[in-house]
Amino acid sequence: MGDTEQKIRFAIGSAAAAAAIFAPLGYRWKGVLTAVAADAILTGVFRTSPLRRLIRA
């Protein structure tokens, strides 16, 4: 993963987290946005997707 992709993943994760916290949404949407935020941020940090690791294990 390049630096540009890492920055994009951090941006997507931050935007999803902000939407989950501040947007007037139902609990289902907040859960979906939280999962997207967590996956994007963790992928940016570890440079590999934690969901792919779980699926392959």
PyMOL commands that set and color helices and strands:
alter all, ss='L'
color gray80, all
select helices_A, chain A and resi 3-22+27-46+50-56
alter helices_A, ss='H'
color red, helices_A
deselect
rebuild
show_as cartoon
